Amino acid sequence: MTITTLLPSYTAFDGHRRLASGPLATVALAVRQAAGDAMSATILIFDDATGRSIDLDLRGTADEIRARYAPPQGDASAGSGEPAGAGEQRGRGRPKLGVVSREVTLLPRHWEWLATQPGGASVALRKLVEDARRTHAEADRRRDAQARAYHFMSAMAGDLPGFEEAARALYANDLTRVAELIAGWPDDVRDHALALARGELPPSTEDCRQEHRTP
Protein backbone atom coordinates (compact mmCIF):
# COMPACT_ATOMS: atom_id res chain seq x y z
CA MET A 1 0.00 0.00 0.00
CA THR A 2 1.37 3.40 -0.95
CA ILE A 3 1.13 6.74 0.77
CA THR A 4 -0.57 8.48 -2.14
CA THR A 5 -3.46 6.01 -2.34
CA LEU A 6 -4.49 5.90 1.31
CA LEU A 7 -6.01 8.15 3.93
CA PRO A 8 -3.69 10.58 5.74
CA SER A 9 -1.30 8.80 8.10
CA TYR A 10 0.80 10.11 10.97
CA THR A 11 3.46 8.56 13.19
CA ALA A 12 4.59 9.49 16.69
CA PHE A 13 8.00 8.71 18.15
CA ASP A 14 9.19 8.94 21.73
CA GLY A 15 12.92 9.17 21.26
CA HIS A 16 13.76 6.34 18.88
CA ARG A 17 10.70 4.27 19.80
CA ARG A 18 7.58 4.38 17.65
CA LEU A 19 4.52 5.12 19.75
CA ALA A 20 1.77 4.92 17.16
CA SER A 21 0.93 5.19 13.48
CA GLY A 22 -2.38 5.79 11.76
CA PRO A 23 -5.07 8.48 11.56
CA LEU A 24 -4.26 11.69 13.41
CA ALA A 25 -6.87 11.11 16.12
CA THR A 26 -5.43 7.67 16.88
CA VAL A 27 -1.89 9.02 17.10
CA ALA A 28 -2.95 12.02 19.21
CA LEU A 29 -4.68 9.77 21.74
CA ALA A 30 -1.67 7.46 21.92
CA VAL A 31 0.61 10.43 22.58
CA ARG A 32 -1.78 11.78 25.21
CA GLN A 33 -1.83 8.41 26.95
CA ALA A 34 1.97 8.23 26.92
CA ALA A 35 2.76 11.82 27.86
CA GLY A 36 -0.33 13.54 29.26
CA ASP A 37 -1.42 16.97 28.07
CA ALA A 38 2.13 18.38 28.43
CA MET A 39 3.98 16.65 25.61
CA SER A 40 7.57 15.66 26.34
CA ALA A 41 10.33 17.19 24.25
CA THR A 42 11.38 13.66 23.27
CA ILE A 43 8.08 13.04 21.46
CA LEU A 44 7.79 14.00 17.80
CA ILE A 45 4.79 13.52 15.51
CA PHE A 46 5.34 13.21 11.77
CA ASP A 47 3.04 13.62 8.80
CA ASP A 48 3.84 10.51 6.76
CA ALA A 49 2.92 12.32 3.54
CA THR A 50 5.76 14.82 3.98
CA GLY A 51 8.09 13.35 6.62
CA ARG A 52 7.93 16.65 8.51
CA SER A 53 7.08 17.01 12.19
CA ILE A 54 3.83 18.65 13.28
CA ASP A 55 2.43 20.03 16.53
CA LEU A 56 -0.64 18.67 18.31
CA ASP A 57 -3.02 20.23 20.81
CA LEU A 58 -3.54 17.58 23.50
CA ARG A 59 -5.68 19.64 25.86
CA GLY A 60 -9.05 18.38 27.00
CA THR A 61 -10.60 14.95 27.36
CA ALA A 62 -10.03 11.97 25.12
CA ASP A 63 -13.36 12.63 23.41
CA GLU A 64 -12.39 16.25 22.78
CA ILE A 65 -9.05 15.23 21.29
CA ARG A 66 -10.76 12.60 19.14
CA ALA A 67 -13.25 15.18 17.87
CA ARG A 68 -10.51 17.76 17.28
CA TYR A 69 -8.52 15.46 15.02
CA ALA A 70 -11.28 13.37 13.47
CA PRO A 71 -11.20 13.34 9.66
CA PRO A 72 -13.76 15.64 8.02
CA GLN A 73 -17.08 13.98 7.40
CA GLY A 74 -18.63 14.58 3.99
CA ASP A 75 -21.18 12.98 1.75
CA ALA A 76 -20.65 11.90 -1.85
CA SER A 77 -21.57 15.29 -3.21
CA ALA A 78 -18.97 16.99 -0.99
CA GLY A 79 -16.33 14.56 -2.18
CA SER A 80 -17.11 15.43 -5.78
CA GLY A 81 -16.51 19.11 -5.07
CA GLU A 82 -20.09 20.28 -5.66
CA PRO A 83 -22.93 21.02 -3.24
CA ALA A 84 -25.69 18.56 -2.55
CA GLY A 85 -28.48 18.81 -5.06
CA ALA A 86 -26.33 20.46 -7.68
CA GLY A 87 -27.10 17.70 -10.16
CA GLU A 88 -30.82 18.20 -9.65
CA GLN A 89 -30.54 21.96 -10.14
CA ARG A 90 -28.49 21.61 -13.31
CA GLY A 91 -31.06 19.46 -15.09
CA ARG A 92 -30.55 18.55 -18.71
CA GLY A 93 -27.68 19.68 -20.86
CA ARG A 94 -23.95 19.14 -20.99
CA PRO A 95 -22.53 17.52 -17.84
CA LYS A 96 -20.31 19.63 -15.60
CA LEU A 97 -16.69 18.66 -16.29
CA GLY A 98 -15.09 20.47 -13.37
CA VAL A 99 -12.89 22.58 -15.63
CA VAL A 100 -11.40 25.83 -14.34
CA SER A 101 -10.74 28.85 -16.52
CA ARG A 102 -7.32 30.50 -16.09
CA GLU A 103 -5.01 32.59 -18.22
CA VAL A 104 -2.24 30.81 -20.12
CA THR A 105 0.60 32.75 -21.76
CA LEU A 106 2.16 31.14 -24.84
CA LEU A 107 4.20 32.20 -27.83
CA PRO A 108 2.36 32.84 -31.12
CA ARG A 109 3.68 29.63 -32.68
CA HIS A 110 2.27 27.68 -29.74
CA TRP A 111 -1.19 29.16 -30.26
CA GLU A 112 -0.94 28.44 -33.97
CA TRP A 113 -0.16 24.80 -33.30
CA LEU A 114 -2.93 24.46 -30.71
CA ALA A 115 -5.43 25.94 -33.15
CA THR A 116 -4.76 23.08 -35.57
CA GLN A 117 -5.44 20.35 -33.01
CA PRO A 118 -8.75 18.43 -32.91
CA GLY A 119 -11.08 19.93 -30.34
CA GLY A 120 -9.23 23.22 -30.15
CA ALA A 121 -6.68 24.66 -27.75
CA SER A 122 -8.37 23.66 -24.49
CA VAL A 123 -8.72 20.00 -25.43
CA ALA A 124 -5.16 19.87 -26.74
CA LEU A 125 -3.75 21.45 -23.57
CA ARG A 126 -5.64 19.00 -21.35
CA LYS A 127 -4.27 16.07 -23.37
CA LEU A 128 -0.73 17.43 -23.12
CA VAL A 129 -1.02 17.81 -19.34
CA GLU A 130 -2.42 14.29 -18.89
CA ASP A 131 0.31 12.81 -21.09
CA ALA A 132 2.97 14.64 -19.07
CA ARG A 133 1.45 13.44 -15.80
CA ARG A 134 1.55 9.83 -16.97
CA THR A 135 5.07 10.15 -18.33
CA HIS A 136 6.49 11.70 -15.16
CA ALA A 137 4.29 9.98 -12.57
CA GLU A 138 6.92 7.46 -11.48
CA ALA A 139 9.64 10.11 -11.25
CA ASP A 140 7.31 12.34 -9.24
CA ARG A 141 6.50 9.51 -6.81
CA ARG A 142 10.18 8.72 -6.39
CA ARG A 143 11.06 12.36 -5.77
CA ASP A 144 8.29 12.70 -3.18
CA ALA A 145 9.38 9.51 -1.42
CA GLN A 146 12.98 10.70 -1.29
CA ALA A 147 11.94 14.06 0.14
CA ARG A 148 9.72 12.63 2.88
CA ALA A 149 12.31 10.04 3.87
CA TYR A 150 15.05 12.68 4.00
CA HIS A 151 12.96 15.02 6.16
CA PHE A 152 12.24 12.22 8.62
CA MET A 153 15.84 10.99 8.67
CA SER A 154 17.16 14.51 9.24
CA ALA A 155 14.90 15.00 12.25
CA MET A 156 15.35 11.57 13.82
CA ALA A 157 18.73 10.31 12.66
CA GLY A 158 20.83 13.32 11.72
CA ASP A 159 23.37 12.42 14.42
CA LEU A 160 23.35 8.66 13.81
CA PRO A 161 26.25 6.89 12.07
CA GLY A 162 25.95 6.71 8.31
CA PHE A 163 23.34 9.45 7.96
CA GLU A 164 25.15 11.50 5.32
CA GLU A 165 26.07 8.45 3.25
CA ALA A 166 22.51 7.15 3.54
CA ALA A 167 21.12 10.49 2.39
CA ARG A 168 23.35 10.43 -0.68
CA ALA A 169 22.30 6.87 -1.47
CA LEU A 170 18.66 7.86 -1.01
CA TYR A 171 18.89 10.59 -3.64
CA ALA A 172 20.83 8.22 -5.90
CA ASN A 173 17.77 5.95 -5.70
CA ASP A 174 19.90 3.13 -4.26
CA LEU A 175 17.58 1.82 -1.56
CA THR A 176 19.62 -1.36 -1.16
CA ARG A 177 22.60 0.75 -0.16
CA VAL A 178 20.40 2.86 2.13
CA ALA A 179 19.24 -0.28 3.93
CA GLU A 180 22.84 -1.42 4.38
CA LEU A 181 23.99 1.94 5.75
CA ILE A 182 21.18 2.28 8.30
CA ALA A 183 21.05 -1.36 9.38
CA GLY A 184 22.53 -0.41 12.76
CA TRP A 185 20.02 2.34 13.51
CA PRO A 186 17.30 1.81 16.14
CA ASP A 187 14.77 -0.61 14.68
CA ASP A 188 11.75 1.70 14.61
CA VAL A 189 13.65 4.61 13.07
CA ARG A 190 15.27 2.39 10.45
CA ASP A 191 12.01 0.66 9.48
CA HIS A 192 10.08 3.91 9.24
CA ALA A 193 12.74 5.59 7.12
CA LEU A 194 12.79 2.67 4.70
CA ALA A 195 8.99 2.59 4.48
CA LEU A 196 8.88 6.27 3.58
CA ALA A 197 11.69 5.87 1.06
CA ARG A 198 9.74 3.09 -0.65
CA GLY A 199 6.58 5.17 -0.74
CA GLU A 200 4.86 2.87 1.75
CA LEU A 201 2.89 3.50 4.92
CA PRO A 202 3.98 2.15 8.30
CA PRO A 203 1.60 -0.42 9.79
CA SER A 204 -1.28 1.23 11.61
CA THR A 205 -1.29 0.84 15.37
CA GLU A 206 -4.94 -0.24 15.19
CA ASP A 207 -4.15 -2.94 12.61
CA CYS A 208 -1.31 -4.26 14.77
CA ARG A 209 -3.60 -4.51 17.78
CA GLN A 210 -6.20 -6.44 15.78
CA GLU A 211 -3.54 -8.87 14.55
CA HIS A 212 -2.38 -9.48 18.11
CA ARG A 213 -5.96 -10.22 19.21
CA THR A 214 -6.53 -12.70 16.38
CA PRO A 215 -6.13 -16.30 17.65
C-alpha positions as a Markdown table, in Angstrom:
| # | Residue | x | y | z |
|---|---|---|---|---|
| 1 | Met | 0.0 | 0.0 | 0.0 |
| 2 | Thr | 1.4 | 3.4 | -0.9 |
| 3 | Ile | 1.1 | 6.7 | 0.8 |
| 4 | Thr | -0.6 | 8.5 | -2.1 |
| 5 | Thr | -3.5 | 6.0 | -2.3 |
| 6 | Leu | -4.5 | 5.9 | 1.3 |
| 7 | Leu | -6.0 | 8.1 | 3.9 |
| 8 | Pro | -3.7 | 10.6 | 5.7 |
| 9 | Ser | -1.3 | 8.8 | 8.1 |
| 10 | Tyr | 0.8 | 10.1 | 11.0 |
| 11 | Thr | 3.5 | 8.6 | 13.2 |
| 12 | Ala | 4.6 | 9.5 | 16.7 |
| 13 | Phe | 8.0 | 8.7 | 18.1 |
| 14 | Asp | 9.2 | 8.9 | 21.7 |
| 15 | Gly | 12.9 | 9.2 | 21.3 |
| 16 | His | 13.8 | 6.3 | 18.9 |
| 17 | Arg | 10.7 | 4.3 | 19.8 |
| 18 | Arg | 7.6 | 4.4 | 17.6 |
| 19 | Leu | 4.5 | 5.1 | 19.8 |
| 20 | Ala | 1.8 | 4.9 | 17.2 |
| 21 | Ser | 0.9 | 5.2 | 13.5 |
| 22 | Gly | -2.4 | 5.8 | 11.8 |
| 23 | Pro | -5.1 | 8.5 | 11.6 |
| 24 | Leu | -4.3 | 11.7 | 13.4 |
| 25 | Ala | -6.9 | 11.1 | 16.1 |
| 26 | Thr | -5.4 | 7.7 | 16.9 |
| 27 | Val | -1.9 | 9.0 | 17.1 |
| 28 | Ala | -2.9 | 12.0 | 19.2 |
| 29 | Leu | -4.7 | 9.8 | 21.7 |
| 30 | Ala | -1.7 | 7.5 | 21.9 |
| 31 | Val | 0.6 | 10.4 | 22.6 |
| 32 | Arg | -1.8 | 11.8 | 25.2 |
| 33 | Gln | -1.8 | 8.4 | 27.0 |
| 34 | Ala | 2.0 | 8.2 | 26.9 |
| 35 | Ala | 2.8 | 11.8 | 27.9 |
| 36 | Gly | -0.3 | 13.5 | 29.3 |
| 37 | Asp | -1.4 | 17.0 | 28.1 |
| 38 | Ala | 2.1 | 18.4 | 28.4 |
| 39 | Met | 4.0 | 16.7 | 25.6 |
| 40 | Ser | 7.6 | 15.7 | 26.3 |
| 41 | Ala | 10.3 | 17.2 | 24.2 |
| 42 | Thr | 11.4 | 13.7 | 23.3 |
| 43 | Ile | 8.1 | 13.0 | 21.5 |
| 44 | Leu | 7.8 | 14.0 | 17.8 |
| 45 | Ile | 4.8 | 13.5 | 15.5 |
| 46 | Phe | 5.3 | 13.2 | 11.8 |
| 47 | Asp | 3.0 | 13.6 | 8.8 |
| 48 | Asp | 3.8 | 10.5 | 6.8 |
| 49 | Ala | 2.9 | 12.3 | 3.5 |
| 50 | Thr | 5.8 | 14.8 | 4.0 |
| 51 | Gly | 8.1 | 13.3 | 6.6 |
| 52 | Arg | 7.9 | 16.6 | 8.5 |
| 53 | Ser | 7.1 | 17.0 | 12.2 |
| 54 | Ile | 3.8 | 18.7 | 13.3 |
| 55 | Asp | 2.4 | 20.0 | 16.5 |
| 56 | Leu | -0.6 | 18.7 | 18.3 |
| 57 | Asp | -3.0 | 20.2 | 20.8 |
| 58 | Leu | -3.5 | 17.6 | 23.5 |
| 59 | Arg | -5.7 | 19.6 | 25.9 |
| 60 | Gly | -9.0 | 18.4 | 27.0 |
| 61 | Thr | -10.6 | 14.9 | 27.4 |
| 62 | Ala | -10.0 | 12.0 | 25.1 |
| 63 | Asp | -13.4 | 12.6 | 23.4 |
| 64 | Glu | -12.4 | 16.3 | 22.8 |
| 65 | Ile | -9.1 | 15.2 | 21.3 |
| 66 | Arg | -10.8 | 12.6 | 19.1 |
| 67 | Ala | -13.3 | 15.2 | 17.9 |
| 68 | Arg | -10.5 | 17.8 | 17.3 |
| 69 | Tyr | -8.5 | 15.5 | 15.0 |
| 70 | Ala | -11.3 | 13.4 | 13.5 |
| 71 | Pro | -11.2 | 13.3 | 9.7 |
| 72 | Pro | -13.8 | 15.6 | 8.0 |
| 73 | Gln | -17.1 | 14.0 | 7.4 |
| 74 | Gly | -18.6 | 14.6 | 4.0 |
| 75 | Asp | -21.2 | 13.0 | 1.7 |
| 76 | Ala | -20.6 | 11.9 | -1.9 |
| 77 | Ser | -21.6 | 15.3 | -3.2 |
| 78 | Ala | -19.0 | 17.0 | -1.0 |
| 79 | Gly | -16.3 | 14.6 | -2.2 |
| 80 | Ser | -17.1 | 15.4 | -5.8 |
| 81 | Gly | -16.5 | 19.1 | -5.1 |
| 82 | Glu | -20.1 | 20.3 | -5.7 |
| 83 | Pro | -22.9 | 21.0 | -3.2 |
| 84 | Ala | -25.7 | 18.6 | -2.5 |
| 85 | Gly | -28.5 | 18.8 | -5.1 |
| 86 | Ala | -26.3 | 20.5 | -7.7 |
| 87 | Gly | -27.1 | 17.7 | -10.2 |
| 88 | Glu | -30.8 | 18.2 | -9.7 |
| 89 | Gln | -30.5 | 22.0 | -10.1 |
| 90 | Arg | -28.5 | 21.6 | -13.3 |
| 91 | Gly | -31.1 | 19.5 | -15.1 |
| 92 | Arg | -30.5 | 18.6 | -18.7 |
| 93 | Gly | -27.7 | 19.7 | -20.9 |
| 94 | Arg | -23.9 | 19.1 | -21.0 |
| 95 | Pro | -22.5 | 17.5 | -17.8 |
| 96 | Lys | -20.3 | 19.6 | -15.6 |
| 97 | Leu | -16.7 | 18.7 | -16.3 |
| 98 | Gly | -15.1 | 20.5 | -13.4 |
| 99 | Val | -12.9 | 22.6 | -15.6 |
| 100 | Val | -11.4 | 25.8 | -14.3 |
| 101 | Ser | -10.7 | 28.8 | -16.5 |
| 102 | Arg | -7.3 | 30.5 | -16.1 |
| 103 | Glu | -5.0 | 32.6 | -18.2 |
| 104 | Val | -2.2 | 30.8 | -20.1 |
| 105 | Thr | 0.6 | 32.7 | -21.8 |
| 106 | Leu | 2.2 | 31.1 | -24.8 |
| 107 | Leu | 4.2 | 32.2 | -27.8 |
| 108 | Pro | 2.4 | 32.8 | -31.1 |
| 109 | Arg | 3.7 | 29.6 | -32.7 |
| 110 | His | 2.3 | 27.7 | -29.7 |
| 111 | Trp | -1.2 | 29.2 | -30.3 |
| 112 | Glu | -0.9 | 28.4 | -34.0 |
| 113 | Trp | -0.2 | 24.8 | -33.3 |
| 114 | Leu | -2.9 | 24.5 | -30.7 |
| 115 | Ala | -5.4 | 25.9 | -33.1 |
| 116 | Thr | -4.8 | 23.1 | -35.6 |
| 117 | Gln | -5.4 | 20.3 | -33.0 |
| 118 | Pro | -8.7 | 18.4 | -32.9 |
| 119 | Gly | -11.1 | 19.9 | -30.3 |
| 120 | Gly | -9.2 | 23.2 | -30.1 |
| 121 | Ala | -6.7 | 24.7 | -27.7 |
| 122 | Ser | -8.4 | 23.7 | -24.5 |
| 123 | Val | -8.7 | 20.0 | -25.4 |
| 124 | Ala | -5.2 | 19.9 | -26.7 |
| 125 | Leu | -3.7 | 21.4 | -23.6 |
| 126 | Arg | -5.6 | 19.0 | -21.4 |
| 127 | Lys | -4.3 | 16.1 | -23.4 |
| 128 | Leu | -0.7 | 17.4 | -23.1 |
| 129 | Val | -1.0 | 17.8 | -19.3 |
| 130 | Glu | -2.4 | 14.3 | -18.9 |
| 131 | Asp | 0.3 | 12.8 | -21.1 |
| 132 | Ala | 3.0 | 14.6 | -19.1 |
| 133 | Arg | 1.5 | 13.4 | -15.8 |
| 134 | Arg | 1.5 | 9.8 | -17.0 |
| 135 | Thr | 5.1 | 10.2 | -18.3 |
| 136 | His | 6.5 | 11.7 | -15.2 |
| 137 | Ala | 4.3 | 10.0 | -12.6 |
| 138 | Glu | 6.9 | 7.5 | -11.5 |
| 139 | Ala | 9.6 | 10.1 | -11.3 |
| 140 | Asp | 7.3 | 12.3 | -9.2 |
| 141 | Arg | 6.5 | 9.5 | -6.8 |
| 142 | Arg | 10.2 | 8.7 | -6.4 |
| 143 | Arg | 11.1 | 12.4 | -5.8 |
| 144 | Asp | 8.3 | 12.7 | -3.2 |
| 145 | Ala | 9.4 | 9.5 | -1.4 |
| 146 | Gln | 13.0 | 10.7 | -1.3 |
| 147 | Ala | 11.9 | 14.1 | 0.1 |
| 148 | Arg | 9.7 | 12.6 | 2.9 |
| 149 | Ala | 12.3 | 10.0 | 3.9 |
| 150 | Tyr | 15.1 | 12.7 | 4.0 |
| 151 | His | 13.0 | 15.0 | 6.2 |
| 152 | Phe | 12.2 | 12.2 | 8.6 |
| 153 | Met | 15.8 | 11.0 | 8.7 |
| 154 | Ser | 17.2 | 14.5 | 9.2 |
| 155 | Ala | 14.9 | 15.0 | 12.3 |
| 156 | Met | 15.4 | 11.6 | 13.8 |
| 157 | Ala | 18.7 | 10.3 | 12.7 |
| 158 | Gly | 20.8 | 13.3 | 11.7 |
| 159 | Asp | 23.4 | 12.4 | 14.4 |
| 160 | Leu | 23.4 | 8.7 | 13.8 |
| 161 | Pro | 26.3 | 6.9 | 12.1 |
| 162 | Gly | 26.0 | 6.7 | 8.3 |
| 163 | Phe | 23.3 | 9.4 | 8.0 |
| 164 | Glu | 25.2 | 11.5 | 5.3 |
| 165 | Glu | 26.1 | 8.5 | 3.2 |
| 166 | Ala | 22.5 | 7.1 | 3.5 |
| 167 | Ala | 21.1 | 10.5 | 2.4 |
| 168 | Arg | 23.4 | 10.4 | -0.7 |
| 169 | Ala | 22.3 | 6.9 | -1.5 |
| 170 | Leu | 18.7 | 7.9 | -1.0 |
| 171 | Tyr | 18.9 | 10.6 | -3.6 |
| 172 | Ala | 20.8 | 8.2 | -5.9 |
| 173 | Asn | 17.8 | 5.9 | -5.7 |
| 174 | Asp | 19.9 | 3.1 | -4.3 |
| 175 | Leu | 17.6 | 1.8 | -1.6 |
| 176 | Thr | 19.6 | -1.4 | -1.2 |
| 177 | Arg | 22.6 | 0.8 | -0.2 |
| 178 | Val | 20.4 | 2.9 | 2.1 |
| 179 | Ala | 19.2 | -0.3 | 3.9 |
| 180 | Glu | 22.8 | -1.4 | 4.4 |
| 181 | Leu | 24.0 | 1.9 | 5.7 |
| 182 | Ile | 21.2 | 2.3 | 8.3 |
| 183 | Ala | 21.1 | -1.4 | 9.4 |
| 184 | Gly | 22.5 | -0.4 | 12.8 |
| 185 | Trp | 20.0 | 2.3 | 13.5 |
| 186 | Pro | 17.3 | 1.8 | 16.1 |
| 187 | Asp | 14.8 | -0.6 | 14.7 |
| 188 | Asp | 11.7 | 1.7 | 14.6 |
| 189 | Val | 13.7 | 4.6 | 13.1 |
| 190 | Arg | 15.3 | 2.4 | 10.5 |
| 191 | Asp | 12.0 | 0.7 | 9.5 |
| 192 | His | 10.1 | 3.9 | 9.2 |
| 193 | Ala | 12.7 | 5.6 | 7.1 |
| 194 | Leu | 12.8 | 2.7 | 4.7 |
| 195 | Ala | 9.0 | 2.6 | 4.5 |
| 196 | Leu | 8.9 | 6.3 | 3.6 |
| 197 | Ala | 11.7 | 5.9 | 1.1 |
| 198 | Arg | 9.7 | 3.1 | -0.6 |
| 199 | Gly | 6.6 | 5.2 | -0.7 |
| 200 | Glu | 4.9 | 2.9 | 1.8 |
| 201 | Leu | 2.9 | 3.5 | 4.9 |
| 202 | Pro | 4.0 | 2.1 | 8.3 |
| 203 | Pro | 1.6 | -0.4 | 9.8 |
| 204 | Ser | -1.3 | 1.2 | 11.6 |
| 205 | Thr | -1.3 | 0.8 | 15.4 |
| 206 | Glu | -4.9 | -0.2 | 15.2 |
| 207 | Asp | -4.1 | -2.9 | 12.6 |
| 208 | Cys | -1.3 | -4.3 | 14.8 |
| 209 | Arg | -3.6 | -4.5 | 17.8 |
| 210 | Gln | -6.2 | -6.4 | 15.8 |
| 211 | Glu | -3.5 | -8.9 | 14.6 |
| 212 | His | -2.4 | -9.5 | 18.1 |
| 213 | Arg | -6.0 | -10.2 | 19.2 |
| 214 | Thr | -6.5 | -12.7 | 16.4 |
| 215 | Pro | -6.1 | -16.3 | 17.7 |
